[in-house]
């Protein structure tokens, strides 16, 4: 049986296999969250559910009254929960009093009705983006491609994930399709296509290429190896899986103890380009 993690619906759905819980067992918590360097924490919190006719509506899995805390080893802050229509589910926990700093270790803890899940991640130093380049899509005058270029740091191996946003069109950054790469050799010049991430309400004719005239924003996220493994498996699920929601070929790896999901403390750099 596959458990569908509602907190992963913004990126289709993350399935986790669990056969140890009986019907009366409390559903484990699912955490999806991150904190950027020079940025702030953002977390989605749900109960994991098994899709079925008897499982009830997906909205029932949203946890609105959980206690979510973030610690950097010296200070602990309590996150505030509130509605946010830019996410699925449309409820997010956040705090603007603790700014992400490279080198620090961040622990997220979620508690609700006797259940508890936690995850710890150390934030790596960000890697600067050297440049963004744009190109035309063959046979299409209105779409553009974007490629991000950067130089591998001295402390390789380094693990990366891309998030992208069309300014004025997308309300936030979305995970970029195929946006994973490992830098193995210090000083190596790396080029990676930066595709648009798909909004959960995007229509069926959505294109991962960029519309002419928009400003493409690319966020290069240096992440831990565990977080990289999650995104790499997610990409494989999207490319080679069956149904987007229930028939994933394998469970996605995570880094949450006592529950499911992924927590990332990530060193980030952002660059934008106007597409003509």
Helices and strands as residue ranges (DSSP letters): E 2-5, G 6-11, E 14-17, E 29-36, E 41-47, G 58-61, E 67-71, E 76-78, E 80-83, E 91-95, E 105-112, E 115-122, E 129-136, E 143-151, E 158-167, E 174-183, E 189-193, E 210-211, E 215-223, H 225-240, E 259-274
